[in-house]
Amino acid sequence: MRKMLAAVSRVLSGVAQKPASRVLVASRNFANDATFEIKKCDLHRLEEGPPVTTVLTREDGLRYYRMMQTVRRMELKADQLYKQKIIRGFCHLCDGQEACCVGLEAGINPTDHLITAYRAHGFTFTRGLSVREILAELTGRRGGCAKGKGGSMHMYAKNFYGGNGIVGAQVPLGAGIALACKYNGKDEVCLTLYGDGAANQGQIFEAYNMAALWKLPCVFICENNRYGMGTSVERAAASTDYYKRGDFIPGLRVDGMDILCVREATRFAAAYCRSGKGPILMELQTYRYHGHSMSDPGVSYRTREEIQEVRSKSDPIMLLKDRMVNSNLASVEELKEIDVEVRKEIEDAAQFATADPEPPLEELGYHIYSSDPPFEVRGANQWIKFKSIS
Amino acid sequence: MAAVSGLMRRPLEQVSGLLRRRFHRTASAALQVTVREAINQGMDEELERDEKVFLLGEEVAQYDGAYKVSRGLWKKYGDKRIIDTPISEMGFAGIAVGAAMAGLRPICEFMTFNFSMQAIDQVINSAAKTYYMSGGHQPVPIVFRGPNGASAGVAAQHSQCFAAWYGHCPGLKVVSPWNSEDAKGLIKSAIRDDNPVVVLENELMYGVPFEFPSEAQSKDFLIPIGKAKIERQGTHITVVAHSRPVGHCLEAATVLSKEGIECEVINMRSIRPMDIETIEASVMKTNHLITVEGGWPQFGVGAEVCARIMEGPAFNFLDAPAVRVTGADVPMPYAKILEDNSIPQVKDIIFAIKKTLNI
């Protein structure tokens, strides 16, 4: 079922399909799967954690590799477009954190729900939107997933609730989505993400309390990339054990640079919630290569050496690649081919995002209200009126 | 109280509108319903009609509501549909918005709108703006309701009117019922609306009984959001108000009528969208306008009405500048004499009307 869904999602994301014959030729020389050891998670109020070994199939590995590479290149392309001033305003990139968005998606079903903050391009992709729609939204064009109305921080997809600009506000929202899951009785869970900076927001503790009280199927996930903007975790939090901050909520600390670790932990956490035990908290220890946003060079509060060290030792794409090549799940050439395909996909998407026209001015007033008859919206003065349709 | 509830559940409601009107003329159904009962009825009917509707807030369930507005609902619908929350406005408002995003239809009660300030980010940034920001992808069918504005002796932190604050924001709908009919029709419309609707009730009105017209007894009785009602026809001056002050305006109109001054009293019912057309048509008839509200004067509802009148066709029909009657520009004091003089009284309305008419 998952394979079928993966195939469908590939089609939907516009990825070029390999001709069947080449796939057959390729798989004859490779192992079908391999078992890997993964780091044990630190546990809080849990007797047992996720398994310390996991099986990766060749097919899954190739898919994860492609997805992570796509997110990586998409973010780097956004960097480029921003510097060319084709993207404006806020642009928060997640390169370095690919194992989080891809690993989380690998651990849940498309019918589960996910909400995050503003570093959301990766999740927008893994939740099913195309690079085209994402880049076109960043460039503010009519082909963008929010028709150019939202920009970087306000992208939505099925069972993906953005993209939220107010730090921490998405956490009660996620608990509310989890409430709906429980209310509807469909065994779905909601992954509710926030960063190490947001972790100190009071409303998150309000959400913890209600989620635990009402046993909501909410997986709280702290994506700890060590810096809240320019403030390191040590300078922001009296306790940096984010996986314990849920107090009465069990927690686990996960290596967020290892996609397999993230996947297993997510499966574990989702299963916990689905069993009706209530919420659980996951801390993903990860790292962002870029600064907080495009206006932050990212080196005034951390050293270039630190960034370089993470890149050379813990890069998530490199880690997966090494594993796959060393266990004969894939060849270097094959992965290079994927790189080439991904680059082309990103290039095409960037072309589209640059060439697509801006939304028509007449639509400025659209989408104020849902399901309402058309009405008029006031413009900059009383004589300028825009039509509003739902 | 029990007798009234019994009356409300009579099979008479099920009869078609046409028949009902005939009954109304022959046997006058002079049913008295308080604003509290009306809101309760409205919520009850909508909870029954649609499984996705649920109510959450502080003390809404086992306490029957801090002001008893949700009395009986928990007993009838249980824990799943009527949820008592901890004292966490920002948290539970966010939870309610999230639930709405995921397809449920929550009614989020703020014990008073003063406490909504704790959660105002969720109301504005998570609820109001989302449909627009998402390019029409993500609707947020939520109702935020609770008592708004001045009460009696509750002092500054518990007496603020939020009509102007919420009315300011595109993406929200904001309604302000005055009587029982308003309360029931508007809460039902709000719940059925696919957009975030703020329902500004009034604590001092909860216990006030009004005659409930037979249409209002129907389970499908809805008052459209965005339409004002002319409560009293008049020819000399247009008096526009929302919420409790509507009653004061009608009182003023009764007094002035004895002096030969006929006021046209308009009950705004909706703050956003505002029905300026009804006000304009009235001003074009009466040539005079005053606005009356409980909130503070600066940047208030009255200020908006006046600005719009200036921009539209009615301006040329004004024989005098439009005038505002508002709460005093102070945080609400406690002592009775001070409090009484911090909200618009009937005498203040009469004075303003006479000034405007140059009498």
HADDOCK unambig.tbl for C-alpha pairs under 7 A between the chains (distance, minus, plus):
assign (segid A and resid 146 and name CA) (segid B and resid 133 and name CA) 6.89 0.50 0.50
assign (segid A and resid 146 and name CA) (segid B and resid 134 and name CA) 4.79 0.50 0.50
assign (segid A and resid 146 and name CA) (segid B and resid 135 and name CA) 4.27 0.50 0.50
assign (segid A and resid 147 and name CA) (segid B and resid 135 and name CA) 5.36 0.50 0.50
assign (segid A and resid 149 and name CA) (segid B and resid 132 and name CA) 6.85 0.50 0.50
assign (segid A and resid 149 and name CA) (segid B and resid 133 and name CA) 5.27 0.50 0.50
assign (segid A and resid 149 and name CA) (segid B and resid 134 and name CA) 6.64 0.50 0.50
assign (segid A and resid 149 and name CA) (segid B and resid 135 and name CA) 5.55 0.50 0.50
assign (segid A and resid 150 and name CA) (segid B and resid 133 and name CA) 4.40 0.50 0.50
assign (segid A and resid 150 and name CA) (segid B and resid 134 and name CA) 5.84 0.50 0.50
assign (segid A and resid 150 and name CA) (segid B and resid 135 and name CA) 6.98 0.50 0.50
assign (segid A and resid 154 and name CA) (segid B and resid 133 and name CA) 6.13 0.50 0.50
assign (segid A and resid 154 and name CA) (segid B and resid 134 and name CA) 6.20 0.50 0.50
assign (segid A and resid 155 and name CA) (segid B and resid 134 and name CA) 6.29 0.50 0.50
assign (segid A and resid 156 and name CA) (segid B and resid 134 and name CA) 6.28 0.50 0.50
assign (segid A and resid 169 and name CA) (segid B and resid 122 and name CA) 6.96 0.50 0.50
assign (segid A and resid 172 and name CA) (segid B and resid 91 and name CA) 5.40 0.50 0.50
assign (segid A and resid 172 and name CA) (segid B and resid 94 and name CA) 4.70 0.50 0.50
assign (segid A and resid 172 and name CA) (segid B and resid 95 and name CA) 4.84 0.50 0.50
assign (segid A and resid 173 and name CA) (segid B and resid 94 and name CA) 4.89 0.50 0.50
assign (segid A and resid 173 and name CA) (segid B and resid 95 and name CA) 4.93 0.50 0.50
assign (segid A and resid 173 and name CA) (segid B and resid 97 and name CA) 6.14 0.50 0.50
assign (segid A and resid 173 and name CA) (segid B and resid 98 and name CA) 3.94 0.50 0.50
assign (segid A and resid 174 and name CA) (segid B and resid 98 and name CA) 6.02 0.50 0.50
assign (segid A and resid 175 and name CA) (segid B and resid 95 and name CA) 5.66 0.50 0.50
assign (segid A and resid 176 and name CA) (segid B and resid 94 and name CA) 6.90 0.50 0.50
assign (segid A and resid 176 and name CA) (segid B and resid 95 and name CA) 3.71 0.50 0.50
assign (segid A and resid 176 and name CA) (segid B and resid 96 and name CA) 5.76 0.50 0.50
assign (segid A and resid 176 and name CA) (segid B and resid 97 and name CA) 6.80 0.50 0.50
assign (segid A and resid 176 and name CA) (segid B and resid 98 and name CA) 4.24 0.50 0.50
assign (segid A and resid 176 and name CA) (segid B and resid 99 and name CA) 4.43 0.50 0.50
assign (segid A and resid 177 and name CA) (segid B and resid 98 and name CA) 4.89 0.50 0.50
assign (segid A and resid 177 and name CA) (segid B and resid 99 and name CA) 4.78 0.50 0.50
assign (segid A and resid 177 and name CA) (segid B and resid 102 and name CA) 5.50 0.50 0.50
assign (segid A and resid 179 and name CA) (segid B and resid 99 and name CA) 6.37 0.50 0.50
assign (segid A and resid 180 and name CA) (segid B and resid 99 and name CA) 5.22 0.50 0.50
assign (segid A and resid 180 and name CA) (segid B and resid 102 and name CA) 6.25 0.50 0.50
assign (segid A and resid 180 and name CA) (segid B and resid 104 and name CA) 6.54 0.50 0.50
assign (segid A and resid 203 and name CA) (segid B and resid 90 and name CA) 6.04 0.50 0.50
assign (segid A and resid 203 and name CA) (segid B and resid 91 and name CA) 5.27 0.50 0.50
assign (segid A and resid 206 and name CA) (segid B and resid 88 and name CA) 6.01 0.50 0.50
assign (segid A and resid 206 and name CA) (segid B and resid 91 and name CA) 5.10 0.50 0.50
assign (segid A and resid 207 and name CA) (segid B and resid 91 and name CA) 5.46 0.50 0.50
assign (segid A and resid 367 and name CA) (segid B and resid 131 and name CA) 6.10 0.50 0.50
assign (segid A and resid 367 and name CA) (segid B and resid 132 and name CA) 4.82 0.50 0.50
assign (segid A and resid 367 and name CA) (segid B and resid 135 and name CA) 6.27 0.50 0.50
assign (segid A and resid 367 and name CA) (segid B and resid 136 and name CA) 5.10 0.50 0.50
assign (segid A and resid 368 and name CA) (segid B and resid 131 and name CA) 6.45 0.50 0.50
assign (segid A and resid 368 and name CA) (segid B and resid 132 and name CA) 5.27 0.50 0.50
assign (segid A and resid 368 and name CA) (segid B and resid 170 and name CA) 6.88 0.50 0.50
assign (segid A and resid 368 and name CA) (segid B and resid 171 and name CA) 5.07 0.50 0.50
assign (segid A and resid 369 and name CA) (segid B and resid 131 and name CA) 6.87 0.50 0.50
assign (segid A and resid 369 and name CA) (segid B and resid 171 and name CA) 6.06 0.50 0.50
assign (segid A and resid 369 and name CA) (segid B and resid 195 and name CA) 6.14 0.50 0.50
assign (segid A and resid 370 and name CA) (segid B and resid 139 and name CA) 6.08 0.50 0.50
assign (segid A and resid 370 and name CA) (segid B and resid 194 and name CA) 5.97 0.50 0.50
assign (segid A and resid 370 and name CA) (segid B and resid 195 and name CA) 6.09 0.50 0.50
assign (segid A and resid 371 and name CA) (segid B and resid 194 and name CA) 6.56 0.50 0.50
assign (segid A and resid 390 and name CA) (segid B and resid 136 and name CA) 6.88 0.50 0.50
